Amino acid sequence: MPELWKNGPRYEGAGAFPITTDSVLLADFVKPKPGRAVELCSGAGLISLLLLAREPRLSIDCAEIDEVASRSAERNFASNGFAEAARPLCIDIREHRSRLEHAAYTLAVCNPPYFPKNSGMASETRARAVARSERGCTLSEVVAAAVWCLRTGGAFCLVHRPERLSELFCTMAAAGLEPKRLRLVQHRLEKPPSLALVEGRKGARPGLEVQTALILTDREGRDTAEVRRIYHREEN
């Protein structure tokens, strides 16, 4: 099982997506504090693993519909000494009212499916299709699950496509999650954003902080200093 960085946590992604930029950036965007958290659509637990590496006093429930991915998450947590801190739950988040605790968490995190139900490639495996497109759950269902799980004032952090920001903000606000923080991600300074990192808070007042964009590479195609920090590349 390879290390994510030198002397960092070990991770294997069998049955789920491998390490992806959006998940790594989302984990860095989150501001973890001691307490209870839930990761929705958690795959093999990469985001939860990264959060626990930063804040080991977290207690995280990881909701994932795919059994193979959920078992991979269990192995990942056990191999890194987080078996007591992280609990994989092989469940459908659309059944959140019966399968997840109500108003029990101060943080919810999700890297949800980005694309409408019928937009995936025909050759995709079922697990990949569910992770990429809304075959397993829609954006509104993800938001509903987060609202159900969070206490008043709790934070919901997710990553999505910029072209769906209007839909996302409307869905969140209608469900009682006020968008509070936004950071766009660009491959280069001159390129349009390719990802949006968003934090909402349950029951909060209106007011959105738009942070400076996260630029991944400079004009020569080299990783920026912030990307090197996020990936711990200075430590390798």
Secondary structure, 3 states (H helix, E strand, C coil): CCECCCCCCECCCCCCCCCCHHHHHHHHHCCCCCEEEEEECCCCCHHHHHHHHHCCCEEEEEEECCHHHHHHHHHHHHHCCCCCCEEEEECCHHHHHHHCCCCCEEEEEECCCCECCCCCCCCCCHHHHHHHECCCCCHHHHHHHHHHHEEEEEEEEEEECHHHHHHHHHHHHHHCEEEEEEEEEECCCCCCCCEEEEEEEECCCCCCEECCCEECECCCCCECHHHHHHCCHHHC
